[in-house]
């Protein structure tokens, strides 16, 4: 990882009312809603977003370890485009 420390809790919010996961600061990565009305994020757009502060390989590793592992139909969906 780079010297900049990025923590998952900065990017994740769970609303108590509807149990919806919103990845903070990743609005530019949203590409729509799934059939359950959950947010859908573009994997490629997330990579580009995190490459602002880390390398391509580091961005993929960070997303795969910290974001992909919490993806579920009840939270949000990642579109691997």
PDB file of N, CA, C and O in Angstrom:
ATOM      1  N   UNK A   1       0.834  -1.197   0.000  1.00  0.00           N
ATOM      2  CA  UNK A   1       0.000   0.000   0.000  1.00  0.00           C
ATOM      3  C   UNK A   1       0.870   1.249   0.000  1.00  0.00           C
ATOM      4  O   UNK A   1       2.053   1.201   0.339  1.00  0.00           O
ATOM      5  N   UNK A   2       0.280   2.339  -0.376  1.00  0.00           N
ATOM      6  CA  UNK A   2       0.994   3.600  -0.377  1.00  0.00           C
ATOM      7  C   UNK A   2       1.080   4.127   1.044  1.00  0.00           C
ATOM      8  O   UNK A   2       0.520   3.550   1.977  1.00  0.00           O
ATOM      9  N   UNK A   3       1.790   5.232   1.185  1.00  0.00           N
ATOM     10  CA  UNK A   3       1.930   5.834   2.506  1.00  0.00           C
ATOM     11  C   UNK A   3       0.596   6.342   3.026  1.00  0.00           C
ATOM     12  O   UNK A   3       0.380   6.414   4.236  1.00  0.00           O
ATOM     13  N   UNK A   4      -0.297   6.692   2.112  1.00  0.00           N
ATOM     14  CA  UNK A   4      -1.595   7.177   2.551  1.00  0.00           C
ATOM     15  C   UNK A   4      -2.418   6.004   3.051  1.00  0.00           C
ATOM     16  O   UNK A   4      -2.523   4.978   2.377  1.00  0.00           O
ATOM     17  N   UNK A   5      -2.985   6.151   4.202  1.00  0.00           N
ATOM     18  CA  UNK A   5      -3.746   5.083   4.831  1.00  0.00           C
ATOM     19  C   UNK A   5      -5.228   5.296   4.542  1.00  0.00           C
ATOM     20  O   UNK A   5      -5.807   6.297   4.964  1.00  0.00           O
ATOM     21  N   UNK A   6      -5.834   4.368   3.831  1.00  0.00           N
ATOM     22  CA  UNK A   6      -7.255   4.470   3.499  1.00  0.00           C
ATOM     23  C   UNK A   6      -8.003   3.438   4.328  1.00  0.00           C
ATOM     24  O   UNK A   6      -7.685   2.250   4.266  1.00  0.00           O
ATOM     25  N   UNK A   7      -8.978   3.866   5.092  1.00  0.00           N
ATOM     26  CA  UNK A   7      -9.729   2.966   5.960  1.00  0.00           C
ATOM     27  C   UNK A   7     -11.125   2.740   5.397  1.00  0.00           C
ATOM     28  O   UNK A   7     -11.774   3.666   4.910  1.00  0.00           O
ATOM     29  N   UNK A   8     -11.571   1.498   5.473  1.00  0.00           N
ATOM     30  CA  UNK A   8     -12.864   1.128   4.915  1.00  0.00           C
ATOM     31  C   UNK A   8     -14.003   1.924   5.527  1.00  0.00           C
ATOM     32  O   UNK A   8     -14.930   2.305   4.812  1.00  0.00           O
ATOM     33  N   UNK A   9     -13.964   2.190   6.835  1.00  0.00           N
ATOM     34  CA  UNK A   9     -15.073   2.889   7.476  1.00  0.00           C
ATOM     35  C   UNK A   9     -15.271   4.293   6.907  1.00  0.00           C
ATOM     36  O   UNK A   9     -16.348   4.868   7.062  1.00  0.00           O
ATOM     37  N   UNK A  10     -14.270   4.845   6.262  1.00  0.00           N
ATOM     38  CA  UNK A  10     -14.426   6.137   5.597  1.00  0.00           C
ATOM     39  C   UNK A  10     -15.361   6.008   4.400  1.00  0.00           C
ATOM     40  O   UNK A  10     -16.029   6.971   4.024  1.00  0.00           O
ATOM     41  N   UNK A  11     -15.410   4.825   3.806  1.00  0.00           N
ATOM     42  CA  UNK A  11     -16.161   4.620   2.580  1.00  0.00           C
ATOM     43  C   UNK A  11     -17.485   3.902   2.767  1.00  0.00           C
ATOM     44  O   UNK A  11     -18.292   3.864   1.839  1.00  0.00           O
ATOM     45  N   UNK A  12     -17.732   3.337   3.926  1.00  0.00           N
ATOM     46  CA  UNK A  12     -18.915   2.502   4.099  1.00  0.00           C
ATOM     47  C   UNK A  12     -19.882   3.123   5.083  1.00  0.00           C
ATOM     48  O   UNK A  12     -19.490   3.553   6.168  1.00  0.00           O
ATOM     49  N   UNK A  13     -21.136   3.168   4.702  1.00  0.00           N
ATOM     50  CA  UNK A  13     -22.177   3.623   5.607  1.00  0.00           C
ATOM     51  C   UNK A  13     -23.341   2.660   5.459  1.00  0.00           C
ATOM     52  O   UNK A  13     -23.720   2.299   4.345  1.00  0.00           O
ATOM     53  N   UNK A  14     -23.896   2.253   6.568  1.00  0.00           N
ATOM     54  CA  UNK A  14     -25.082   1.407   6.548  1.00  0.00           C
ATOM     55  C   UNK A  14     -26.204   2.211   7.187  1.00  0.00           C
ATOM     56  O   UNK A  14     -26.110   2.603   8.350  1.00  0.00           O
ATOM     57  N   UNK A  15     -27.256   2.455   6.434  1.00  0.00           N
ATOM     58  CA  UNK A  15     -28.374   3.194   7.002  1.00  0.00           C
ATOM     59  C   UNK A  15     -29.201   2.256   7.868  1.00  0.00           C
ATOM     60  O   UNK A  15     -29.429   1.105   7.493  1.00  0.00           O
ATOM     61  N   UNK A  16     -29.641   2.725   8.993  1.00  0.00           N
ATOM     62  CA  UNK A  16     -30.417   1.892   9.912  1.00  0.00           C
ATOM     63  C   UNK A  16     -31.834   1.662   9.393  1.00  0.00           C
ATOM     64  O   UNK A  16     -32.432   0.617   9.648  1.00  0.00           O
ATOM     65  N   UNK A  17     -32.363   2.633   8.673  1.00  0.00           N
ATOM     66  CA  UNK A  17     -33.751   2.541   8.231  1.00  0.00           C
ATOM     67  C   UNK A  17     -33.963   1.432   7.206  1.00  0.00           C
ATOM     68  O   UNK A  17     -34.904   0.647   7.327  1.00  0.00           O
ATOM     69  N   UNK A  18     -33.103   1.364   6.208  1.00  0.00           N
ATOM     70  CA  UNK A  18     -33.328   0.425   5.120  1.00  0.00           C
ATOM     71  C   UNK A  18     -32.196  -0.581   4.963  1.00  0.00           C
ATOM     72  O   UNK A  18     -32.230  -1.406   4.051  1.00  0.00           O
ATOM     73  N   UNK A  19     -31.204  -0.527   5.830  1.00  0.00           N
ATOM     74  CA  UNK A  19     -30.071  -1.439   5.754  1.00  0.00           C
ATOM     75  C   UNK A  19     -29.417  -1.388   4.376  1.00  0.00           C
ATOM     76  O   UNK A  19     -29.113  -2.420   3.777  1.00  0.00           O
ATOM     77  N   UNK A  20     -29.207  -0.173   3.889  1.00  0.00           N
ATOM     78  CA  UNK A  20     -28.598   0.043   2.584  1.00  0.00           C
ATOM     79  C   UNK A  20     -27.139   0.435   2.784  1.00  0.00           C
ATOM     80  O   UNK A  20     -26.823   1.276   3.626  1.00  0.00           O
ATOM     81  N   UNK A  21     -26.270  -0.169   2.019  1.00  0.00           N
ATOM     82  CA  UNK A  21     -24.859   0.163   2.066  1.00  0.00           C
ATOM     83  C   UNK A  21     -24.575   1.238   1.019  1.00  0.00           C
ATOM     84  O   UNK A  21     -24.954   1.108  -0.145  1.00  0.00           O
ATOM     85  N   UNK A  22     -23.905   2.293   1.454  1.00  0.00           N
ATOM     86  CA  UNK A  22     -23.488   3.349   0.548  1.00  0.00           C
ATOM     87  C   UNK A  22     -21.984   3.506   0.725  1.00  0.00           C
ATOM     88  O   UNK A  22     -21.508   3.752   1.833  1.00  0.00           O
ATOM     89  N   UNK A  23     -21.249   3.366  -0.344  1.00  0.00           N
ATOM     90  CA  UNK A  23     -19.802   3.531  -0.281  1.00  0.00           C
ATOM     91  C   UNK A  23     -19.494   5.013  -0.466  1.00  0.00           C
ATOM     92  O   UNK A  23     -19.614   5.548  -1.568  1.00  0.00           O
ATOM     93  N   UNK A  24     -19.097   5.667   0.615  1.00  0.00           N
ATOM     94  CA  UNK A  24     -18.833   7.108   0.595  1.00  0.00           C
ATOM     95  C   UNK A  24     -17.686   7.447  -0.334  1.00  0.00           C
ATOM     96  O   UNK A  24     -16.758   6.659  -0.518  1.00  0.00           O
ATOM     97  N   UNK A  25     -17.764   8.614  -0.907  1.00  0.00           N
ATOM     98  CA  UNK A  25     -16.748   9.146  -1.813  1.00  0.00           C
ATOM     99  C   UNK A  25     -16.613   8.327  -3.090  1.00  0.00           C
ATOM    100  O   UNK A  25     -15.668   8.526  -3.852  1.00  0.00           O
ATOM    101  N   UNK A  26     -17.547   7.408  -3.334  1.00  0.00           N
ATOM    102  CA  UNK A  26     -17.497   6.606  -4.551  1.00  0.00           C
ATOM    103  C   UNK A  26     -18.734   6.825  -5.421  1.00  0.00           C
ATOM    104  O   UNK A  26     -19.079   5.971  -6.238  1.00  0.00           O
ATOM    105  N   UNK A  27     -19.397   7.961  -5.248  1.00  0.00           N
ATOM    106  CA  UNK A  27     -20.597   8.248  -6.040  1.00  0.00           C
ATOM    107  C   UNK A  27     -20.308   8.223  -7.533  1.00  0.00           C
ATOM    108  O   UNK A  27     -21.169   7.841  -8.325  1.00  0.00           O
ATOM    109  N   UNK A  28     -19.109   8.625  -7.922  1.00  0.00           N
ATOM    110  CA  UNK A  28     -18.745   8.627  -9.340  1.00  0.00           C
ATOM    111  C   UNK A  28     -18.662   7.216  -9.914  1.00  0.00           C
ATOM    112  O   UNK A  28     -18.612   7.038 -11.131  1.00  0.00           O
ATOM    113  N   UNK A  29     -18.647   6.216  -9.036  1.00  0.00           N
ATOM    114  CA  UNK A  29     -18.534   4.816  -9.455  1.00  0.00           C
ATOM    115  C   UNK A  29     -19.882   4.119  -9.564  1.00  0.00           C
ATOM    116  O   UNK A  29     -19.955   2.971 -10.005  1.00  0.00           O
ATOM    117  N   UNK A  30     -20.954   4.805  -9.164  1.00  0.00           N
ATOM    118  CA  UNK A  30     -22.299   4.225  -9.227  1.00  0.00           C
ATOM    119  C   UNK A  30     -22.774   4.208 -10.671  1.00  0.00           C
ATOM    120  O   UNK A  30     -22.702   5.217 -11.373  1.00  0.00           O
ATOM    121  N   UNK A  31     -23.264   3.043 -11.109  1.00  0.00           N
ATOM    122  CA  UNK A  31     -23.766   2.920 -12.486  1.00  0.00           C
ATOM    123  C   UNK A  31     -25.255   2.593 -12.536  1.00  0.00           C
ATOM    124  O   UNK A  31     -25.821   2.471 -13.623  1.00  0.00           O
ATOM    125  N   UNK A  32     -25.889   2.449 -11.391  1.00  0.00           N
ATOM    126  CA  UNK A  32     -27.322   2.180 -11.390  1.00  0.00           C
ATOM    127  C   UNK A  32     -27.774   1.453 -10.151  1.00  0.00           C
ATOM    128  O   UNK A  32     -27.098   1.451  -9.122  1.00  0.00           O
ATOM    129  N   UNK A  33     -28.951   0.827 -10.274  1.00  0.00           N
ATOM    130  CA  UNK A  33     -29.558   0.062  -9.189  1.00  0.00           C
ATOM    131  C   UNK A  33     -29.832  -1.351  -9.676  1.00  0.00           C
ATOM    132  O   UNK A  33     -30.124  -1.560 -10.854  1.00  0.00           O
ATOM    133  N   UNK A  34     -29.737  -2.334  -8.764  1.00  0.00           N
ATOM    134  CA  UNK A  34     -30.089  -3.700  -9.161  1.00  0.00           C
ATOM    135  C   UNK A  34     -31.593  -3.918  -8.952  1.00  0.00           C
ATOM    136  O   UNK A  34     -32.312  -2.984  -8.595  1.00  0.00           O
ATOM    137  N   UNK A  35     -32.061  -5.135  -9.170  1.00  0.00           N
ATOM    138  CA  UNK A  35     -33.499  -5.413  -9.084  1.00  0.00           C
ATOM    139  C   UNK A  35     -34.053  -5.259  -7.674  1.00  0.00           C
ATOM    140  O   UNK A  35     -35.264  -5.128  -7.494  1.00  0.00           O
ATOM    141  N   UNK A  36     -33.167  -5.274  -6.664  1.00  0.00           N
ATOM    142  CA  UNK A  36     -33.587  -5.071  -5.273  1.00  0.00           C
ATOM    143  C   UNK A  36     -33.427  -3.619  -4.834  1.00  0.00           C
ATOM    144  O   UNK A  36     -33.522  -3.299  -3.650  1.00  0.00           O
ATOM    145  N   UNK A  37     -33.179  -2.740  -5.822  1.00  0.00           N
ATOM    146  CA  UNK A  37     -33.008  -1.318  -5.571  1.00  0.00           C
ATOM    147  C   UNK A  37     -31.775  -1.017  -4.716  1.00  0.00           C
ATOM    148  O   UNK A  37     -31.767  -0.067  -3.933  1.00  0.00           O
ATOM    149  N   UNK A  38     -30.756  -1.823  -4.876  1.00  0.00           N
ATOM    150  CA  UNK A  38     -29.467  -1.594  -4.207  1.00  0.00           C
ATOM    151  C   UNK A  38     -28.510  -0.973  -5.209  1.00  0.00           C
ATOM    152  O   UNK A  38     -28.618  -1.217  -6.410  1.00  0.00           O
ATOM    153  N   UNK A  39     -27.575  -0.175  -4.719  1.00  0.00           N
ATOM    154  CA  UNK A  39     -26.626   0.489  -5.601  1.00  0.00           C
ATOM    155  C   UNK A  39     -25.722  -0.508  -6.319  1.00  0.00           C
ATOM    156  O   UNK A  39     -25.334  -1.532  -5.757  1.00  0.00           O
ATOM    157  N   UNK A  40     -25.396  -0.189  -7.567  1.00  0.00           N
ATOM    158  CA  UNK A  40     -24.459  -0.987  -8.357  1.00  0.00           C
ATOM    159  C   UNK A  40     -23.263  -0.096  -8.662  1.00  0.00           C
ATOM    160  O   UNK A  40     -23.412   1.001  -9.202  1.00  0.00           O
ATOM    161  N   UNK A  41     -22.065  -0.585  -8.307  1.00  0.00           N
ATOM    162  CA  UNK A  41     -20.821   0.146  -8.519  1.00  0.00           C
ATOM    163  C   UNK A  41     -20.013  -0.511  -9.626  1.00  0.00           C
ATOM    164  O   UNK A  41     -19.982  -1.737  -9.731  1.00  0.00           O
ATOM    165  N   UNK A  42     -19.366   0.292 -10.445  1.00  0.00           N
ATOM    166  CA  UNK A  42     -18.490  -0.201 -11.507  1.00  0.00           C
ATOM    167  C   UNK A  42     -17.114  -0.511 -10.915  1.00  0.00           C
ATOM    168  O   UNK A  42     -16.488   0.345 -10.290  1.00  0.00           O
ATOM    169  N   UNK A  43     -16.663  -1.729 -11.120  1.00  0.00           N
ATOM    170  CA  UNK A  43     -15.341  -2.152 -10.651  1.00  0.00           C
ATOM    171  C   UNK A  43     -14.250  -1.297 -11.301  1.00  0.00           C
ATOM    172  O   UNK A  43     -13.328  -0.847 -10.620  1.00  0.00           O
ATOM    173  N   UNK A  44     -14.349  -1.075 -12.603  1.00  0.00           N
ATOM    174  CA  UNK A  44     -13.338  -0.282 -13.308  1.00  0.00           C
ATOM    175  C   UNK A  44     -13.310   1.170 -12.811  1.00  0.00           C
ATOM    176  O   UNK A  44     -12.240   1.764 -12.680  1.00  0.00           O
ATOM    177  N   UNK A  45     -14.474   1.727 -12.538  1.00  0.00           N
ATOM    178  CA  UNK A  45     -14.518   3.097 -12.025  1.00  0.00           C
ATOM    179  C   UNK A  45     -13.939   3.173 -10.615  1.00  0.00           C
ATOM    180  O   UNK A  45     -13.308   4.169 -10.260  1.00  0.00           O
ATOM    181  N   UNK A  46     -14.147   2.133  -9.810  1.00  0.00           N
ATOM    182  CA  UNK A  46     -13.538   2.118  -8.475  1.00  0.00           C
ATOM    183  C   UNK A  46     -12.018   2.056  -8.582  1.00  0.00           C
ATOM    184  O   UNK A  46     -11.313   2.726  -7.827  1.00  0.00           O
ATOM    185  N   UNK A  47     -11.512   1.256  -9.514  1.00  0.00           N
ATOM    186  CA  UNK A  47     -10.066   1.182  -9.715  1.00  0.00           C
ATOM    187  C   UNK A  47      -9.527   2.572 -10.061  1.00  0.00           C
ATOM    188  O   UNK A  47      -8.540   3.019  -9.477  1.00  0.00           O
ATOM    189  N   UNK A  48     -10.166   3.248 -11.001  1.00  0.00           N
ATOM    190  CA  UNK A  48      -9.722   4.589 -11.392  1.00  0.00           C
ATOM    191  C   UNK A  48      -9.775   5.553 -10.209  1.00  0.00           C
ATOM    192  O   UNK A  48      -8.892   6.395 -10.044  1.00  0.00           O
ATOM    193  N   UNK A  49     -10.810   5.423  -9.393  1.00  0.00           N
ATOM    194  CA  UNK A  49     -10.937   6.289  -8.225  1.00  0.00           C
ATOM    195  C   UNK A  49      -9.767   6.087  -7.261  1.00  0.00           C
ATOM    196  O   UNK A  49      -9.159   7.061  -6.815  1.00  0.00           O
ATOM    197  N   UNK A  50      -9.454   4.857  -6.942  1.00  0.00           N
ATOM    198  CA  UNK A  50      -8.395   4.592  -5.976  1.00  0.00           C
ATOM    199  C   UNK A  50      -7.000   4.805  -6.556  1.00  0.00           C
ATOM    200  O   UNK A  50      -6.033   4.957  -5.808  1.00  0.00           O
ATOM    201  N   UNK A  51      -6.891   4.817  -7.871  1.00  0.00           N
ATOM    202  CA  UNK A  51      -5.600   5.097  -8.489  1.00  0.00           C
ATOM    203  C   UNK A  51      -5.186   6.553  -8.316  1.00  0.00           C
ATOM    204  O   UNK A  51      -4.068   6.922  -8.675  1.00  0.00           O
ATOM    205  N   UNK A  52      -6.058   7.373  -7.781  1.00  0.00           N
ATOM    206  CA  UNK A  52      -5.692   8.758  -7.462  1.00  0.00           C
ATOM    207  C   UNK A  52      -4.665   8.789  -6.334  1.00  0.00           C
ATOM    208  O   UNK A  52      -3.899   9.744  -6.207  1.00  0.00           O
ATOM    209  N   UNK A  53      -4.657   7.723  -5.508  1.00  0.00           N
ATOM    210  CA  UNK A  53      -3.757   7.695  -4.347  1.00  0.00           C
ATOM    211  C   UNK A  53      -2.897   6.439  -4.264  1.00  0.00           C
ATOM    212  O   UNK A  53      -2.106   6.298  -3.331  1.00  0.00           O
ATOM    213  N   UNK A  54      -3.036   5.526  -5.218  1.00  0.00           N
ATOM    214  CA  UNK A  54      -2.256   4.290  -5.195  1.00  0.00           C
ATOM    215  C   UNK A  54      -2.081   3.761  -6.604  1.00  0.00           C
ATOM    216  O   UNK A  54      -2.698   4.261  -7.545  1.00  0.00           O
ATOM    217  N   UNK A  55      -1.244   2.757  -6.750  1.00  0.00           N
ATOM    218  CA  UNK A  55      -1.002   2.168  -8.062  1.00  0.00           C
ATOM    219  C   UNK A  55      -2.193   1.307  -8.496  1.00  0.00           C
ATOM    220  O   UNK A  55      -3.091   1.024  -7.703  1.00  0.00           O
ATOM    221  N   UNK A  56      -2.181   0.902  -9.757  1.00  0.00           N
ATOM    222  CA  UNK A  56      -3.224   0.041 -10.312  1.00  0.00           C
ATOM    223  C   UNK A  56      -3.339  -1.257  -9.510  1.00  0.00           C
ATOM    224  O   UNK A  56      -4.434  -1.656  -9.114  1.00  0.00           O
ATOM    225  N   UNK A  57      -2.211  -1.904  -9.278  1.00  0.00           N
ATOM    226  CA  UNK A  57      -2.198  -3.173  -8.540  1.00  0.00           C
ATOM    227  C   UNK A  57      -2.689  -3.001  -7.108  1.00  0.00           C
ATOM    228  O   UNK A  57      -3.434  -3.835  -6.593  1.00  0.00           O
ATOM    229  N   UNK A  58      -2.267  -1.916  -6.471  1.00  0.00           N
ATOM    230  CA  UNK A  58      -2.710  -1.649  -5.103  1.00  0.00           C
ATOM    231  C   UNK A  58      -4.210  -1.370  -5.050  1.00  0.00           C
ATOM    232  O   UNK A  58      -4.891  -1.798  -4.118  1.00  0.00           O
ATOM    233  N   UNK A  59      -4.721  -0.661  -6.038  1.00  0.00           N
ATOM    234  CA  UNK A  59      -6.157  -0.359  -6.089  1.00  0.00           C
ATOM    235  C   UNK A  59      -6.964  -1.651  -6.207  1.00  0.00           C
ATOM    236  O   UNK A  59      -7.953  -1.835  -5.497  1.00  0.00           O
ATOM    237  N   UNK A  60      -6.545  -2.542  -7.098  1.00  0.00           N
ATOM    238  CA  UNK A  60      -7.242  -3.819  -7.252  1.00  0.00           C
ATOM    239  C   UNK A  60      -7.195  -4.617  -5.952  1.00  0.00           C
ATOM    240  O   UNK A  60      -8.210  -5.153  -5.508  1.00  0.00           O
ATOM    241  N   UNK A  61      -6.027  -4.690  -5.352  1.00  0.00           N
ATOM    242  CA  UNK A  61      -5.882  -5.430  -4.092  1.00  0.00           C
ATOM    243  C   UNK A  61      -6.769  -4.841  -3.007  1.00  0.00           C
ATOM    244  O   UNK A  61      -7.411  -5.579  -2.260  1.00  0.00           O
ATOM    245  N   UNK A  62      -6.809  -3.515  -2.915  1.00  0.00           N
ATOM    246  CA  UNK A  62      -7.601  -2.858  -1.870  1.00  0.00           C
ATOM    247  C   UNK A  62      -9.087  -3.118  -2.073  1.00  0.00           C
ATOM    248  O   UNK A  62      -9.798  -3.447  -1.124  1.00  0.00           O
ATOM    249  N   UNK A  63      -9.557  -2.971  -3.306  1.00  0.00           N
ATOM    250  CA  UNK A  63     -10.973  -3.202  -3.613  1.00  0.00           C
ATOM    251  C   UNK A  63     -11.342  -4.658  -3.354  1.00  0.00           C
ATOM    252  O   UNK A  63     -12.351  -4.945  -2.709  1.00  0.00           O
ATOM    253  N   UNK A  64     -10.517  -5.575  -3.861  1.00  0.00           N
ATOM    254  CA  UNK A  64     -10.814  -7.003  -3.703  1.00  0.00           C
ATOM    255  C   UNK A  64     -10.844  -7.431  -2.242  1.00  0.00           C
ATOM    256  O   UNK A  64     -11.660  -8.269  -1.857  1.00  0.00           O
ATOM    257  N   UNK A  65      -9.975  -6.872  -1.441  1.00  0.00           N
ATOM    258  CA  UNK A  65      -9.902  -7.275  -0.032  1.00  0.00           C
ATOM    259  C   UNK A  65     -10.933  -6.554   0.830  1.00  0.00           C
ATOM    260  O   UNK A  65     -11.549  -7.168   1.701  1.00  0.00           O
ATOM    261  N   UNK A  66     -11.125  -5.268   0.597  1.00  0.00           N
ATOM    262  CA  UNK A  66     -11.955  -4.458   1.498  1.00  0.00           C
ATOM    263  C   UNK A  66     -13.389  -4.231   1.038  1.00  0.00           C
ATOM    264  O   UNK A  66     -14.279  -4.056   1.870  1.00  0.00           O
ATOM    265  N   UNK A  67     -13.628  -4.231  -0.251  1.00  0.00           N
ATOM    266  CA  UNK A  67     -14.974  -3.930  -0.735  1.00  0.00           C
ATOM    267  C   UNK A  67     -15.675  -5.174  -1.272  1.00  0.00           C
ATOM    268  O   UNK A  67     -16.823  -5.440  -0.919  1.00  0.00           O
ATOM    269  N   UNK A  68     -14.999  -5.925  -2.112  1.00  0.00           N
ATOM    270  CA  UNK A  68     -15.630  -7.108  -2.709  1.00  0.00           C
ATOM    271  C   UNK A  68     -16.071  -8.119  -1.656  1.00  0.00           C
ATOM    272  O   UNK A  68     -17.050  -8.838  -1.860  1.00  0.00           O
ATOM    273  N   UNK A  69     -15.370  -8.180  -0.551  1.00  0.00           N
ATOM    274  CA  UNK A  69     -15.692  -9.161   0.491  1.00  0.00           C
ATOM    275  C   UNK A  69     -16.974  -8.836   1.241  1.00  0.00           C
ATOM    276  O   UNK A  69     -17.524  -9.706   1.916  1.00  0.00           O
ATOM    277  N   UNK A  70     -17.464  -7.605   1.138  1.00  0.00           N
ATOM    278  CA  UNK A  70     -18.708  -7.249   1.838  1.00  0.00           C
ATOM    279  C   UNK A  70     -19.882  -7.113   0.885  1.00  0.00           C
ATOM    280  O   UNK A  70     -20.997  -6.798   1.303  1.00  0.00           O
ATOM    281  N   UNK A  71     -19.631  -7.350  -0.398  1.00  0.00           N
ATOM    282  CA  UNK A  71     -20.695  -7.261  -1.404  1.00  0.00           C
ATOM    283  C   UNK A  71     -21.692  -8.403  -1.210  1.00  0.00           C
ATOM    284  O   UNK A  71     -21.301  -9.549  -0.988  1.00  0.00           O
ATOM    285  N   UNK A  72     -22.968  -8.083  -1.296  1.00  0.00           N
ATOM    286  CA  UNK A  72     -24.027  -9.089  -1.264  1.00  0.00           C
ATOM    287  C   UNK A  72     -25.270  -8.477  -1.894  1.00  0.00           C
ATOM    288  O   UNK A  72     -25.374  -7.254  -1.988  1.00  0.00           O
ATOM    289  N   UNK A  73     -26.220  -9.311  -2.331  1.00  0.00           N
ATOM    290  CA  UNK A  73     -27.445  -8.762  -2.930  1.00  0.00           C
ATOM    291  C   UNK A  73     -28.221  -7.852  -1.966  1.00  0.00           C
ATOM    292  O   UNK A  73     -29.010  -7.015  -2.405  1.00  0.00           O
ATOM    293  N   UNK A  74     -27.999  -8.012  -0.669  1.00  0.00           N
ATOM    294  CA  UNK A  74     -28.715  -7.178   0.293  1.00  0.00           C
ATOM    295  C   UNK A  74     -27.966  -5.885   0.620  1.00  0.00           C
ATOM    296  O   UNK A  74     -28.506  -5.030   1.321  1.00  0.00           O
ATOM    297  N   UNK A  75     -26.752  -5.727   0.134  1.00  0.00           N
ATOM    298  CA  UNK A  75     -25.992  -4.525   0.446  1.00  0.00           C
ATOM    299  C   UNK A  75     -25.818  -3.656  -0.797  1.00  0.00           C
ATOM    300  O   UNK A  75     -26.475  -2.625  -0.933  1.00  0.00           O
ATOM    301  N   UNK A  76     -24.948  -4.067  -1.687  1.00  0.00           N
ATOM    302  CA  UNK A  76     -24.704  -3.390  -2.949  1.00  0.00           C
ATOM    303  C   UNK A  76     -24.148  -4.420  -3.910  1.00  0.00           C
ATOM    304  O   UNK A  76     -23.852  -5.550  -3.521  1.00  0.00           O
ATOM    305  N   UNK A  77     -24.010  -4.033  -5.147  1.00  0.00           N
ATOM    306  CA  UNK A  77     -23.528  -4.955  -6.160  1.00  0.00           C
ATOM    307  C   UNK A  77     -22.367  -4.306  -6.913  1.00  0.00           C
ATOM    308  O   UNK A  77     -22.355  -3.091  -7.114  1.00  0.00           O
ATOM    309  N   UNK A  78     -21.398  -5.113  -7.327  1.00  0.00           N
ATOM    310  CA  UNK A  78     -20.294  -4.623  -8.140  1.00  0.00           C
ATOM    311  C   UNK A  78     -20.460  -5.183  -9.541  1.00  0.00           C
ATOM    312  O   UNK A  78     -20.637  -6.386  -9.731  1.00  0.00           O
ATOM    313  N   UNK A  79     -20.400  -4.291 -10.514  1.00  0.00           N
ATOM    314  CA  UNK A  79     -20.449  -4.675 -11.910  1.00  0.00           C
ATOM    315  C   UNK A  79     -19.012  -4.816 -12.385  1.00  0.00           C
ATOM    316  O   UNK A  79     -18.281  -3.829 -12.472  1.00  0.00           O
ATOM    317  N   UNK A  80     -18.612  -6.035 -12.689  1.00  0.00           N
ATOM    318  CA  UNK A  80     -17.252  -6.291 -13.168  1.00  0.00           C
ATOM    319  C   UNK A  80     -17.230  -6.083 -14.670  1.00  0.00           C
ATOM    320  O   UNK A  80     -17.396  -7.021 -15.450  1.00  0.00           O
ATOM    321  N   UNK A  81     -17.022  -4.836 -15.057  1.00  0.00           N
ATOM    322  CA  UNK A  81     -17.097  -4.415 -16.460  1.00  0.00           C
ATOM    323  C   UNK A  81     -15.749  -4.361 -17.126  1.00  0.00           C
ATOM    324  O   UNK A  81     -15.657  -4.023 -18.306  1.00  0.00           O
TER     325      UNK A  81
END
